[in-house]
Amino acid sequence: MRDFWTNPGIIIGNWPKPGWKIFMTVPSLAGYNFVLFFNSLIASATVYFTILLARKYEFRNTFVLIFLLGLQPTFWELSFRSYAEIFTGLIIVLMCYLFVIKKYKYSMLLSGYLFLLRQETALIIIVLIVYLFYKKEYYAVLYALIFPVLLQIIGTITYNGNYLWMIEDITKLKGMDFNTGTDRGFFFYFSNYIFIIGPAAIAFLIAGYFSFFGKNINKSSYFKKYDIIYIVFTGFFLTQCYLVWQGTNAGLLRYMLPASPLAAIFALIGINNLIKTEYKNLNLGIFSAVSVITLLFLSKETNGWFMTEQTEHVKFFIVLIITITFLVTVYLKKSASLKAIYIVTIVLSIFYVYHKVQPLKLSNELVAVKDVTHWYTSSEFKDRPLLYSHTAIPFYLYNEKTDKKNKIYMTLEELKKAPAGSICIWDSHYSYNPRYENRNTNYTFFQNNSNYKLIKDFNSNDKNFKAFVFEKITDN
């Protein structure tokens, strides 16, 4: 983000997420800690506008969204970190809010901005364009094109007149396959969604989403009322499921986070419908099914990517407690009230986040990268040009208050241009990966090259990561 001020073109492309980076360029000048604080403000704003959206639907007890959204495990964890997903969720909420109050032009303007955050949202934009044509809001459709067209123009200038840059960028991503060596399929996120929004909200979400199956519900009127949240939530969720199935999506849980505010809205619908007689049997079936599925298939730990083989029943007991509370409230008490449901849901949400979300510790790999960077900044070579591959090295250079001048991302092309005396840090994670065009430096390049001398090597404690420091001793 800070590099934007010296190289504005660095934020143009799919990976940099220009809609996020341009928003954070000014806060980044205040330093890393302020960026984290600012991201927490974005998370708070997302919860606030989700509540405003719920109030436009005239939902009762919207305060519970503080817990249904704010205490979703992944949302809570990323609220204190710096990723684009929560900001993307905020834009989605604002877009839906403007749509509900019939400010279609501004809603579609924000839909176009979503494209600058995640390009796969183009599918949602297309659906919204078709839907607005159906609603005869033709003029509003044009607003969806403003930000994508601006990005295309700026990108063409940045890439020296290459007007096909965006297609080429998307094509490169499409050619990646993160599923190598894994068994992720289309239903990967279905089975892992409980880890994203938490067990306290999952049954309410399902009950709210499928509430159109309630007794004597006019489905046409129902979908017309909640059209935008169904279109966006379903479109985003299924798009990510498809991408992870194809291998384009690496399967990180946070990639589903932008849909979390709408998941919380559906969960609130589910809660508010609990004591309504037309949903009584539907909710009984849903809560029973979710309890059984959680026990049989989801009672596992997660490592942030996959369910592990380690058994864990906390999620099941939370779902079971909520189910029992529902049964007692709706079937056994003479006067049904949501008060007990709210209290139990809030307490269990707090318990699960406290129990499961712990401060992240540096991985063995990042500890090794930190050691490599500290060695460089403390060594006799600290003023030499540096070529590196690992994405964490610039962060640790910043922490070491090192001048970023002559610090260059390592490729074979840059190695050829580097002067004698340059220091090159090759690592086993980022330096060579055939799936990426700019990660083309195999270790054998240094191993069989007399122009480079190995001066130090580093190993992570678990021996799964290696880094080698070379000095370029002659020009070539």
C-alpha positions, 0 to 999 in steps of 0.5 A: 500500500505504501509503495503506491505513492512511488509506483501507482501502477503496483495496485493494478491487477487482480491480485492487488485488489485495486479497490482495496489498496486505493482505499488504504493508501492514506491509512497505510502512511500512519503505519502498520498498527494504524492499518489494523486499527482502521480495519477494525473500524471497517469491521465495526462499520460493516456491523452497523450498516448490516443493522441499518439494512435489517431495519429497512426490512423492519426486522425485530431485535436487530441488535442481535446482529452485533453477535450474529455477525460481529462474533462470527469466528472468521469475521472476528479474527479478520477484524484485527488483521488487514485483508480486503474481505471485510471491506468487500463485505461492507461494500456488499452491505451498502450496495444492498442497502441502496438497492432496498431503498430503491437508489438503484443507480448508486447501488449499481455503482457500488456493484461495479466497485465490487469488481475492483475488489473481486473480479469474480463478482462480475457474475453477480453484476451480470445477474443484477443487470438482467434483473434491473432490465426486468424491473425496467431500471435501464439507466441504472445499469450504466452505473455498473460499468463506471468503475470497471471501465475506469480500471480498464483505462488506467490498466491500459495506460499502466501496461503501456497500451495493452488493452487486453491486459485485463483478459490476460490477467484473468486468464492467468488466474483461470489457468491456476490449479490450487487443488493439486494434491487435495480433494476439494470439490464443489461442496467444500465450502458447504462442509466448512461454512460452520467454521466461517460463521460459527455453530451458533448462527448456522442453523438460524442461517439455514432456517432463514434462507429456506423460510420461503418453505413456510406454511402458506408463504407466497413465494413470489412476494417473498422473493420480491421482498428479499430479492437483493440479499438472495441474489447476492448471497447465493451468487457469491456463495455458489461462485466461490464453490465453483472456483474452489472446485475448479482450483482457481480459489485456494479454499481459504475460509476468509474468501467466503467472508464478504457474504457474512453480513448477508448470512447474518441477515438470514440468521436474523430472519431465522430467529425472528421466525422461530415462534411463528406457527407457519414455520414451526414444522419447517424449523423443527426439521431444519434444527434436527437435521443440522444437529445430526449433520454436525454430529456425524460429519462436522465434529472435526477440528479445522486447520484453517484450510481443511477439516482435520481428523481430530474429533471436536464436539463443541460445535455439536453441543452448541447446535444441540443446546440451541435446538433444545432451547427452540423445542422448549420455547416453541413446543413446551412453553404456553407463551412462546418468547424469543428472549431465551433464544436471544440469550442462549445465542449470544452466550454461545456465540461469545463462548465459541469465539473465546474458546476457538479464536486464539491470537495467531502465532507465527508459523515456523516458516514466518519465524524463519523468514523473520530470522533471514530478514533480521540477519540481512538488516544486521549484516555487512550486506545490509546496504547491498541491493536485495532480491527476494521472493517471499511476500513477508520479507517487505513487511519485516524490512519495514519493521526493521526500519530498512530503506526499501531502495534497491529491494527488488522482487526476484525473477530470472530477468531481475537476476540478470540485471542485478549488479555484482555484490547483490544479495539474493534470498531464495526460499522454498515457498515462493521463489519457484512455482510453475503456476506463477509467471513471476516465480520462475527461479529454481534452486538449480539456477544458483546451484549450477551457477559460478556467478553466485556464492552461497553465504548462509542458509536457514531452516524452519524448526519443522524442516518444511521451509528452507531459505538460502542467501546467495551473493552475486560475485560477478556480472553476467 
